[in-house]
Amino acid sequence: MKDVRIWFKKDDECRFISHLDLNRCMLRALHKSRIPIWHTEGFNVHPYATFPLPLSLGFRGEKECMDIRLIEDYSFDSIKDGLNSCLPSGIRVYDVTEPQMKAKVITYASFTIRATSDELTPDELFEKLNELINKPEVLVEKKTKKKGVKEIDIKPYLNKIKVERNIGGAIITVTLPAGSVTNINPLLIQKAFLREHGVEPYFDVTKNDMYDKDMNIFR
């Protein structure tokens, strides 16, 4: 058996597919393309496929990945071509590799956010975003599994953030904690903006890369 990591982009209308539906979509594509994938054993037998860091609903993904296990030799080009022939246009496999890191090492993820607003001019949006991220604390309510909704300060997580002005509003580039230990969703910045200024800008979010604790790109 051989472990394989499938790299794909998720964009266009497919960014509104939930992770559960994405999982079903990928498994159907694996089955239809006749890739010799290993199935789990036991009472509930099912194809083995895992996603190291699932993408939030509505986000675009530039470097998403799925891990599978092959039960026989099968070329990486055949996997890529076979899946792309069965997947919707918003999901495109662009590479197939052997895993170099385990999913548990993922500690950070980088994002590009295109921020726009119908209530603020681009200049006002740009200025208020900079005002927000330069505050000594940025408070926001965050849902947790154990404690429900609690107030947190996300300012300590915004040390790798930049806001630039563009024609329609602003572009935010930010690297945030991601993974099983600490996960800061970039939409918390949107919630903090609403809390601070009483206006909720629109955030078009793209996840770009994942990293380990030393900021090595996840491979």
Secondary structure, 3 states (H helix, E strand, C coil): CEEEEEEEEECHHHHHCCHHHHHHHHHHHHHHCCCCECECCCCCCCECEECCCCCCCCCEEEEEEEEEEECCCCCHHHHHHHHHCCCCCCEEEEEEECCCCCHHHCCEEEEEEEEECCCCCHHHHHHHHHHHHCCCCCEEEEEECCCEEEEEECHHHCCCEEEEECCCCEEEEEEEECCCCCCCCCHHHHHHHHHHHCCCCEEEEEEEEEECCCCCECC
